[in-house]
Amino acid sequence: MAAGEPPGAEHLSQLAENLLYQLQENFQALTERITLRMEEMGERISDLEKHVVDLMIEAGIENSDDELRH
C-alpha cells in the first residue's frame, strides 16, 4: 500500500479492476453475439431476396436483382 492511502484502498482498487475486467469480457461476448446475429440476418435477407426473384420469375415478372434494389 502506498503511503497516505487509507486502509482498504488496495482492496477497493482490486475490486474496481476486477469489475472493469468483467465488464470488458461481457462487452466482448455481447459484441460477438450481435455480430453473429447481424451476419445471420444478412444471410436471411439474401435468401429472401433470392426467393422473391424466383417467385417473380415464376409469375412471369422478369426483373433482375439490380432492378429490385432500386
mmCIF file as gemmi writes it, N, C-alpha and C atoms, coordinates in Angstrom:
data_model
loop_
_atom_site.group_PDB
_atom_site.id
_atom_site.type_symbol
_atom_site.label_atom_id
_atom_site.label_alt_id
_atom_site.label_comp_id
_atom_site.label_asym_id
_atom_site.label_entity_id
_atom_site.label_seq_id
_atom_site.pdbx_PDB_ins_code
_atom_site.Cartn_x
_atom_site.Cartn_y
_atom_site.Cartn_z
_atom_site.occupancy
_atom_site.B_iso_or_equiv
_atom_site.pdbx_formal_charge
_atom_site.auth_seq_id
_atom_site.auth_asym_id
_atom_site.pdbx_PDB_model_num
ATOM 1 N N . MET Axp A 1 ? 0.858 -1.186 0 1 0 ? 1 A 1
ATOM 2 C CA . MET Axp A 1 ? 0 0 0 1 0 ? 1 A 1
ATOM 3 C C . MET Axp A 1 ? 0.893 1.235 0 1 0 ? 1 A 1
ATOM 4 N N . ALA Axp A 2 ? 0.555 2.205 -0.807 1 0 ? 2 A 1
ATOM 5 C CA . ALA Axp A 2 ? 1.327 3.443 -0.912 1 0 ? 2 A 1
ATOM 6 C C . ALA Axp A 2 ? 1.087 4.296 0.325 1 0 ? 2 A 1
ATOM 7 N N . ALA Axp A 3 ? 2.067 5.103 0.637 1 0 ? 3 A 1
ATOM 8 C CA . ALA Axp A 3 ? 1.96 5.983 1.806 1 0 ? 3 A 1
ATOM 9 C C . ALA Axp A 3 ? 0.808 6.953 1.614 1 0 ? 3 A 1
ATOM 10 N N . GLY Axp A 4 ? 0.013 7.135 2.637 1 0 ? 4 A 1
ATOM 11 C CA . GLY Axp A 4 ? -1.084 8.086 2.6 1 0 ? 4 A 1
ATOM 12 C C . GLY Axp A 4 ? -2.401 7.482 2.142 1 0 ? 4 A 1
ATOM 13 N N . GLU Axp A 5 ? -2.403 6.229 1.677 1 0 ? 5 A 1
ATOM 14 C CA . GLU Axp A 5 ? -3.659 5.592 1.275 1 0 ? 5 A 1
ATOM 15 C C . GLU Axp A 5 ? -4.371 5.058 2.513 1 0 ? 5 A 1
ATOM 16 N N . PRO Axp A 6 ? -5.672 5.221 2.559 1 0 ? 6 A 1
ATOM 17 C CA . PRO Axp A 6 ? -6.401 4.689 3.707 1 0 ? 6 A 1
ATOM 18 C C . PRO Axp A 6 ? -6.415 3.162 3.661 1 0 ? 6 A 1
ATOM 19 N N . PRO Axp A 7 ? -6.596 2.525 4.83 1 0 ? 7 A 1
ATOM 20 C CA . PRO Axp A 7 ? -6.674 1.064 4.847 1 0 ? 7 A 1
ATOM 21 C C . PRO Axp A 7 ? -7.826 0.592 3.952 1 0 ? 7 A 1
ATOM 22 N N . GLY Axp A 8 ? -7.607 -0.45 3.195 1 0 ? 8 A 1
ATOM 23 C CA . GLY Axp A 8 ? -8.647 -0.984 2.325 1 0 ? 8 A 1
ATOM 24 C C . GLY Axp A 8 ? -8.626 -0.403 0.92 1 0 ? 8 A 1
ATOM 25 N N . ALA Axp A 9 ? -7.802 0.599 0.685 1 0 ? 9 A 1
ATOM 26 C CA . ALA Axp A 9 ? -7.756 1.23 -0.637 1 0 ? 9 A 1
ATOM 27 C C . ALA Axp A 9 ? -7.246 0.243 -1.687 1 0 ? 9 A 1
ATOM 28 N N . GLU Axp A 10 ? -6.265 -0.569 -1.296 1 0 ? 10 A 1
ATOM 29 C CA . GLU Axp A 10 ? -5.733 -1.554 -2.247 1 0 ? 10 A 1
ATOM 30 C C . GLU Axp A 10 ? -6.82 -2.58 -2.602 1 0 ? 10 A 1
ATOM 31 N N . HIS Axp A 11 ? -7.594 -2.995 -1.607 1 0 ? 11 A 1
ATOM 32 C CA . HIS Axp A 11 ? -8.691 -3.938 -1.838 1 0 ? 11 A 1
ATOM 33 C C . HIS Axp A 11 ? -9.745 -3.307 -2.761 1 0 ? 11 A 1
ATOM 34 N N . LEU Axp A 12 ? -10.087 -2.07 -2.519 1 0 ? 12 A 1
ATOM 35 C CA . LEU Axp A 12 ? -11.061 -1.366 -3.342 1 0 ? 12 A 1
ATOM 36 C C . LEU Axp A 12 ? -10.558 -1.23 -4.782 1 0 ? 12 A 1
ATOM 37 N N . SER Axp A 13 ? -9.267 -0.932 -4.917 1 0 ? 13 A 1
ATOM 38 C CA . SER Axp A 13 ? -8.673 -0.822 -6.239 1 0 ? 13 A 1
ATOM 39 C C . SER Axp A 13 ? -8.755 -2.162 -6.977 1 0 ? 13 A 1
ATOM 40 N N . GLN Axp A 14 ? -8.49 -3.26 -6.274 1 0 ? 14 A 1
ATOM 41 C CA . GLN Axp A 14 ? -8.564 -4.589 -6.882 1 0 ? 14 A 1
ATOM 42 C C . GLN Axp A 14 ? -9.997 -4.919 -7.292 1 0 ? 14 A 1
ATOM 43 N N . LEU Axp A 15 ? -10.965 -4.56 -6.455 1 0 ? 15 A 1
ATOM 44 C CA . LEU Axp A 15 ? -12.367 -4.784 -6.787 1 0 ? 15 A 1
ATOM 45 C C . LEU Axp A 15 ? -12.76 -4.01 -8.041 1 0 ? 15 A 1
ATOM 46 N N . ALA Axp A 16 ? -12.321 -2.77 -8.134 1 0 ? 16 A 1
ATOM 47 C CA . ALA Axp A 16 ? -12.624 -1.952 -9.311 1 0 ? 16 A 1
ATOM 48 C C . ALA Axp A 16 ? -11.987 -2.551 -10.559 1 0 ? 16 A 1
ATOM 49 N N . GLU Axp A 17 ? -10.757 -3.01 -10.432 1 0 ? 17 A 1
ATOM 50 C CA . GLU Axp A 17 ? -10.065 -3.624 -11.567 1 0 ? 17 A 1
ATOM 51 C C . GLU Axp A 17 ? -10.783 -4.896 -12.009 1 0 ? 17 A 1
ATOM 52 N N . ASN Axp A 18 ? -11.208 -5.721 -11.062 1 0 ? 18 A 1
ATOM 53 C CA . ASN Axp A 18 ? -11.952 -6.94 -11.394 1 0 ? 18 A 1
ATOM 54 C C . ASN Axp A 18 ? -13.275 -6.613 -12.072 1 0 ? 18 A 1
ATOM 55 N N . LEU Axp A 19 ? -13.958 -5.605 -11.588 1 0 ? 19 A 1
ATOM 56 C CA . LEU Axp A 19 ? -15.23 -5.197 -12.184 1 0 ? 19 A 1
ATOM 57 C C . LEU Axp A 19 ? -15.029 -4.733 -13.628 1 0 ? 19 A 1
ATOM 58 N N . LEU Axp A 20 ? -14.008 -3.926 -13.861 1 0 ? 20 A 1
ATOM 59 C CA . LEU Axp A 20 ? -13.726 -3.454 -15.222 1 0 ? 20 A 1
ATOM 60 C C . LEU Axp A 20 ? -13.377 -4.619 -16.143 1 0 ? 20 A 1
ATOM 61 N N . TYR Axp A 21 ? -12.634 -5.593 -15.64 1 0 ? 21 A 1
ATOM 62 C CA . TYR Axp A 21 ? -12.286 -6.767 -16.434 1 0 ? 21 A 1
ATOM 63 C C . TYR Axp A 21 ? -13.539 -7.557 -16.798 1 0 ? 21 A 1
ATOM 64 N N . GLN Axp A 22 ? -14.434 -7.758 -15.839 1 0 ? 22 A 1
ATOM 65 C CA . GLN Axp A 22 ? -15.682 -8.479 -16.098 1 0 ? 22 A 1
ATOM 66 C C . GLN Axp A 22 ? -16.554 -7.727 -17.105 1 0 ? 22 A 1
ATOM 67 N N . LEU Axp A 23 ? -16.616 -6.416 -16.967 1 0 ? 23 A 1
ATOM 68 C CA . LEU Axp A 23 ? -17.377 -5.606 -17.925 1 0 ? 23 A 1
ATOM 69 C C . LEU Axp A 23 ? -16.803 -5.738 -19.333 1 0 ? 23 A 1
ATOM 70 N N . GLN Axp A 24 ? -15.488 -5.736 -19.434 1 0 ? 24 A 1
ATOM 71 C CA . GLN Axp A 24 ? -14.832 -5.879 -20.73 1 0 ? 24 A 1
ATOM 72 C C . GLN Axp A 24 ? -15.153 -7.247 -21.339 1 0 ? 24 A 1
ATOM 73 N N . GLU Axp A 25 ? -15.092 -8.295 -20.533 1 0 ? 25 A 1
ATOM 74 C CA . GLU Axp A 25 ? -15.423 -9.638 -21.021 1 0 ? 25 A 1
ATOM 75 C C . GLU Axp A 25 ? -16.878 -9.714 -21.481 1 0 ? 25 A 1
ATOM 76 N N . ASN Axp A 26 ? -17.776 -9.154 -20.682 1 0 ? 26 A 1
ATOM 77 C CA . ASN Axp A 26 ? -19.198 -9.169 -21.044 1 0 ? 26 A 1
ATOM 78 C C . ASN Axp A 26 ? -19.45 -8.371 -22.316 1 0 ? 26 A 1
ATOM 79 N N . PHE Axp A 27 ? -18.81 -7.235 -22.454 1 0 ? 27 A 1
ATOM 80 C CA . PHE Axp A 27 ? -18.969 -6.404 -23.642 1 0 ? 27 A 1
ATOM 81 C C . PHE Axp A 27 ? -18.461 -7.14 -24.878 1 0 ? 27 A 1
ATOM 82 N N . GLN Axp A 28 ? -17.316 -7.821 -24.748 1 0 ? 28 A 1
ATOM 83 C CA . GLN Axp A 28 ? -16.761 -8.571 -25.871 1 0 ? 28 A 1
ATOM 84 C C . GLN Axp A 28 ? -17.7 -9.702 -26.278 1 0 ? 28 A 1
ATOM 85 N N . ALA Axp A 29 ? -18.241 -10.42 -25.302 1 0 ? 29 A 1
ATOM 86 C CA . ALA Axp A 29 ? -19.177 -11.507 -25.605 1 0 ? 29 A 1
ATOM 87 C C . ALA Axp A 29 ? -20.436 -10.968 -26.281 1 0 ? 29 A 1
ATOM 88 N N . LEU Axp A 30 ? -20.945 -9.852 -25.795 1 0 ? 30 A 1
ATOM 89 C CA . LEU Axp A 30 ? -22.127 -9.235 -26.396 1 0 ? 30 A 1
ATOM 90 C C . LEU Axp A 30 ? -21.846 -8.779 -27.823 1 0 ? 30 A 1
ATOM 91 N N . THR Axp A 31 ? -20.687 -8.201 -28.037 1 0 ? 31 A 1
ATOM 92 C CA . THR Axp A 31 ? -20.293 -7.763 -29.375 1 0 ? 31 A 1
ATOM 93 C C . THR Axp A 31 ? -20.244 -8.943 -30.337 1 0 ? 31 A 1
ATOM 94 N N . GLU Axp A 32 ? -19.684 -10.065 -29.879 1 0 ? 32 A 1
ATOM 95 C CA . GLU Axp A 32 ? -19.608 -11.256 -30.72 1 0 ? 32 A 1
ATOM 96 C C . GLU Axp A 32 ? -20.999 -11.796 -31.048 1 0 ? 32 A 1
ATOM 97 N N . ARG Axp A 33 ? -21.903 -11.798 -30.069 1 0 ? 33 A 1
ATOM 98 C CA . ARG Axp A 33 ? -23.27 -12.282 -30.321 1 0 ? 33 A 1
ATOM 99 C C . ARG Axp A 33 ? -24.004 -11.371 -31.3 1 0 ? 33 A 1
ATOM 100 N N . ILE Axp A 34 ? -23.846 -10.07 -31.135 1 0 ? 34 A 1
ATOM 101 C CA . ILE Axp A 34 ? -24.506 -9.121 -32.04 1 0 ? 34 A 1
ATOM 102 C C . ILE Axp A 34 ? -23.966 -9.285 -33.458 1 0 ? 34 A 1
ATOM 103 N N . THR Axp A 35 ? -22.656 -9.43 -33.591 1 0 ? 35 A 1
ATOM 104 C CA . THR Axp A 35 ? -22.049 -9.61 -34.908 1 0 ? 35 A 1
ATOM 105 C C . THR Axp A 35 ? -22.568 -10.879 -35.57 1 0 ? 35 A 1
ATOM 106 N N . LEU Axp A 36 ? -22.657 -11.961 -34.814 1 0 ? 36 A 1
ATOM 107 C CA . LEU Axp A 36 ? -23.179 -13.222 -35.35 1 0 ? 36 A 1
ATOM 108 C C . LEU Axp A 36 ? -24.63 -13.063 -35.796 1 0 ? 36 A 1
ATOM 109 N N . ARG Axp A 37 ? -25.432 -12.407 -34.976 1 0 ? 37 A 1
ATOM 110 C CA . ARG Axp A 37 ? -26.842 -12.188 -35.334 1 0 ? 37 A 1
ATOM 111 C C . ARG Axp A 37 ? -26.967 -11.334 -36.588 1 0 ? 37 A 1
ATOM 112 N N . MET Axp A 38 ? -26.121 -10.324 -36.715 1 0 ? 38 A 1
ATOM 113 C CA . MET Axp A 38 ? -26.167 -9.47 -37.907 1 0 ? 38 A 1
ATOM 114 C C . MET Axp A 38 ? -25.798 -10.269 -39.152 1 0 ? 38 A 1
ATOM 115 N N . GLU Axp A 39 ? -24.799 -11.138 -39.036 1 0 ? 39 A 1
ATOM 116 C CA . GLU Axp A 39 ? -24.42 -11.981 -40.17 1 0 ? 39 A 1
ATOM 117 C C . GLU Axp A 39 ? -25.568 -12.921 -40.535 1 0 ? 39 A 1
ATOM 118 N N . GLU Axp A 40 ? -26.217 -13.506 -39.526 1 0 ? 40 A 1
ATOM 119 C CA . GLU Axp A 40 ? -27.364 -14.386 -39.786 1 0 ? 40 A 1
ATOM 120 C C . GLU Axp A 40 ? -28.489 -13.628 -40.476 1 0 ? 40 A 1
ATOM 121 N N . MET Axp A 41 ? -28.762 -12.417 -40.023 1 0 ? 41 A 1
ATOM 122 C CA . MET Axp A 41 ? -29.818 -11.62 -40.642 1 0 ? 41 A 1
ATOM 123 C C . MET Axp A 41 ? -29.462 -11.27 -42.085 1 0 ? 41 A 1
ATOM 124 N N . GLY Axp A 42 ? -28.197 -10.967 -42.339 1 0 ? 42 A 1
ATOM 125 C CA . GLY Axp A 42 ? -27.754 -10.687 -43.703 1 0 ? 42 A 1
ATOM 126 C C . GLY Axp A 42 ? -27.989 -11.877 -44.612 1 0 ? 42 A 1
ATOM 127 N N . GLU Axp A 43 ? -27.688 -13.084 -44.108 1 0 ? 43 A 1
ATOM 128 C CA . GLU Axp A 43 ? -27.924 -14.297 -44.888 1 0 ? 43 A 1
ATOM 129 C C . GLU Axp A 43 ? -29.417 -14.501 -45.14 1 0 ? 43 A 1
ATOM 130 N N . ARG Axp A 44 ? -30.226 -14.238 -44.132 1 0 ? 44 A 1
ATOM 131 C CA . ARG Axp A 44 ? -31.678 -14.391 -44.297 1 0 ? 44 A 1
ATOM 132 C C . ARG Axp A 44 ? -32.226 -13.402 -45.323 1 0 ? 44 A 1
ATOM 133 N N . ILE Axp A 45 ? -31.725 -12.18 -45.279 1 0 ? 45 A 1
ATOM 134 C CA . ILE Axp A 45 ? -32.178 -11.172 -46.245 1 0 ? 45 A 1
ATOM 135 C C . ILE Axp A 45 ? -31.779 -11.582 -47.658 1 0 ? 45 A 1
ATOM 136 N N . SER Axp A 46 ? -30.563 -12.087 -47.816 1 0 ? 46 A 1
ATOM 137 C CA . SER Axp A 46 ? -30.119 -12.551 -49.138 1 0 ? 46 A 1
ATOM 138 C C . SER Axp A 46 ? -31.003 -13.691 -49.627 1 0 ? 46 A 1
ATOM 139 N N . ASP Axp A 47 ? -31.312 -14.635 -48.737 1 0 ? 47 A 1
ATOM 140 C CA . ASP Axp A 47 ? -32.202 -15.745 -49.108 1 0 ? 47 A 1
ATOM 141 C C . ASP Axp A 47 ? -33.583 -15.227 -49.496 1 0 ? 47 A 1
ATOM 142 N N . LEU Axp A 48 ? -34.086 -14.271 -48.739 1 0 ? 48 A 1
ATOM 143 C CA . LEU Axp A 48 ? -35.404 -13.697 -49.037 1 0 ? 48 A 1
ATOM 144 C C . LEU Axp A 48 ? -35.407 -13.019 -50.402 1 0 ? 48 A 1
ATOM 145 N N . GLU Axp A 49 ? -34.357 -12.248 -50.687 1 0 ? 49 A 1
ATOM 146 C CA . GLU Axp A 49 ? -34.259 -11.596 -51.997 1 0 ? 49 A 1
ATOM 147 C C . GLU Axp A 49 ? -34.262 -12.631 -53.116 1 0 ? 49 A 1
ATOM 148 N N . LYS Axp A 50 ? -33.514 -13.716 -52.929 1 0 ? 50 A 1
ATOM 149 C CA . LYS Axp A 50 ? -33.462 -14.768 -53.944 1 0 ? 50 A 1
ATOM 150 C C . LYS Axp A 50 ? -34.84 -15.389 -54.142 1 0 ? 50 A 1
ATOM 151 N N . HIS Axp A 51 ? -35.542 -15.653 -53.066 1 0 ? 51 A 1
ATOM 152 C CA . HIS Axp A 51 ? -36.875 -16.246 -53.168 1 0 ? 51 A 1
ATOM 153 C C . HIS Axp A 51 ? -37.864 -15.295 -53.844 1 0 ? 51 A 1
ATOM 154 N N . VAL Axp A 52 ? -37.758 -14.024 -53.569 1 0 ? 52 A 1
ATOM 155 C CA . VAL Axp A 52 ? -38.631 -13.041 -54.218 1 0 ? 52 A 1
ATOM 156 C C . VAL Axp A 52 ? -38.371 -13.037 -55.723 1 0 ? 52 A 1
ATOM 157 N N . VAL Axp A 53 ? -37.092 -13.06 -56.1 1 0 ? 53 A 1
ATOM 158 C CA . VAL Axp A 53 ? -36.751 -13.089 -57.524 1 0 ? 53 A 1
ATOM 159 C C . VAL Axp A 53 ? -37.298 -14.362 -58.162 1 0 ? 53 A 1
ATOM 160 N N . ASP Axp A 54 ? -37.112 -15.495 -57.492 1 0 ? 54 A 1
ATOM 161 C CA . ASP Axp A 54 ? -37.634 -16.76 -58.017 1 0 ? 54 A 1
ATOM 162 C C . ASP Axp A 54 ? -39.156 -16.703 -58.206 1 0 ? 54 A 1
ATOM 163 N N . LEU Axp A 55 ? -39.842 -16.143 -57.222 1 0 ? 55 A 1
ATOM 164 C CA . LEU Axp A 55 ? -41.305 -16.029 -57.317 1 0 ? 55 A 1
ATOM 165 C C . LEU Axp A 55 ? -41.717 -15.095 -58.452 1 0 ? 55 A 1
ATOM 166 N N . MET Axp A 56 ? -40.972 -14.021 -58.621 1 0 ? 56 A 1
ATOM 167 C CA . MET Axp A 56 ? -41.288 -13.085 -59.703 1 0 ? 56 A 1
ATOM 168 C C . MET Axp A 56 ? -41.081 -13.749 -61.052 1 0 ? 56 A 1
ATOM 169 N N . ILE Axp A 57 ? -40.034 -14.554 -61.179 1 0 ? 57 A 1
ATOM 170 C CA . ILE Axp A 57 ? -39.782 -15.265 -62.431 1 0 ? 57 A 1
ATOM 171 C C . ILE Axp A 57 ? -40.918 -16.251 -62.695 1 0 ? 57 A 1
ATOM 172 N N . GLU Axp A 58 ? -41.327 -16.973 -61.655 1 0 ? 58 A 1
ATOM 173 C CA . GLU Axp A 58 ? -42.447 -17.916 -61.801 1 0 ? 58 A 1
ATOM 174 C C . GLU Axp A 58 ? -43.734 -17.197 -62.21 1 0 ? 58 A 1
ATOM 175 N N . ALA Axp A 59 ? -43.909 -15.994 -61.722 1 0 ? 59 A 1
ATOM 176 C CA . ALA Axp A 59 ? -45.125 -15.233 -62.021 1 0 ? 59 A 1
ATOM 177 C C . ALA Axp A 59 ? -45.036 -14.538 -63.377 1 0 ? 59 A 1
ATOM 178 N N . GLY Axp A 60 ? -43.887 -14.661 -64.031 1 0 ? 60 A 1
ATOM 179 C CA . GLY Axp A 60 ? -43.74 -14.037 -65.342 1 0 ? 60 A 1
ATOM 180 C C . GLY Axp A 60 ? -43.247 -12.612 -65.284 1 0 ? 60 A 1
ATOM 181 N N . ILE Axp A 61 ? -42.831 -12.166 -64.135 1 0 ? 61 A 1
ATOM 182 C CA . ILE Axp A 61 ? -42.265 -10.824 -63.985 1 0 ? 61 A 1
ATOM 183 C C . ILE Axp A 61 ? -40.754 -10.998 -64.015 1 0 ? 61 A 1
ATOM 184 N N . GLU Axp A 62 ? -40.118 -10.462 -65.039 1 0 ? 62 A 1
ATOM 185 C CA . GLU Axp A 62 ? -38.689 -10.725 -65.211 1 0 ? 62 A 1
ATOM 186 C C . GLU Axp A 62 ? -37.863 -9.486 -64.869 1 0 ? 62 A 1
ATOM 187 N N . ASN Axp A 63 ? -37.779 -9.168 -63.604 1 0 ? 63 A 1
ATOM 188 C CA . ASN Axp A 63 ? -36.916 -8.097 -63.138 1 0 ? 63 A 1
ATOM 189 C C . ASN Axp A 63 ? -35.624 -8.724 -62.663 1 0 ? 63 A 1
ATOM 190 N N . SER Axp A 64 ? -34.523 -8.061 -62.909 1 0 ? 64 A 1
ATOM 191 C CA . SER Axp A 64 ? -33.253 -8.559 -62.427 1 0 ? 64 A 1
ATOM 192 C C . SER Axp A 64 ? -33.071 -8.132 -60.969 1 0 ? 64 A 1
ATOM 193 N N . ASP Axp A 65 ? -32.071 -8.697 -60.325 1 0 ? 65 A 1
ATOM 194 C CA . ASP Axp A 65 ? -31.76 -8.323 -58.941 1 0 ? 65 A 1
ATOM 195 C C . ASP Axp A 65 ? -31.486 -6.832 -58.824 1 0 ? 65 A 1
ATOM 196 N N . ASP Axp A 66 ? -30.783 -6.258 -59.82 1 0 ? 66 A 1
ATOM 197 C CA . ASP Axp A 66 ? -30.463 -4.836 -59.773 1 0 ? 66 A 1
ATOM 198 C C . ASP Axp A 66 ? -31.71 -3.985 -59.784 1 0 ? 66 A 1
ATOM 199 N N . GLU Axp A 67 ? -32.701 -4.381 -60.564 1 0 ? 67 A 1
ATOM 200 C CA . GLU Axp A 67 ? -33.943 -3.593 -60.63 1 0 ? 67 A 1
ATOM 201 C C . GLU Axp A 67 ? -34.704 -3.667 -59.31 1 0 ? 67 A 1
ATOM 202 N N . LEU Axp A 68 ? -34.618 -4.805 -58.628 1 0 ? 68 A 1
ATOM 203 C CA . LEU Axp A 68 ? -35.314 -4.938 -57.339 1 0 ? 68 A 1
ATOM 204 C C . LEU Axp A 68 ? -34.715 -4.047 -56.265 1 0 ? 68 A 1
ATOM 205 N N . ARG Axp A 69 ? -33.445 -3.773 -56.376 1 0 ? 69 A 1
ATOM 206 C CA . ARG Axp A 69 ? -32.764 -2.995 -55.335 1 0 ? 69 A 1
ATOM 207 C C . ARG Axp A 69 ? -32.965 -1.501 -55.502 1 0 ? 69 A 1
ATOM 208 N N . HIS Axp A 70 ? -33.542 -1.053 -56.605 1 0 ? 70 A 1
ATOM 209 C CA . HIS Axp A 70 ? -33.739 0.397 -56.829 1 0 ? 70 A 1
ATOM 210 C C . HIS Axp A 70 ? -35.128 0.816 -56.47 1 0 ? 70 A 1
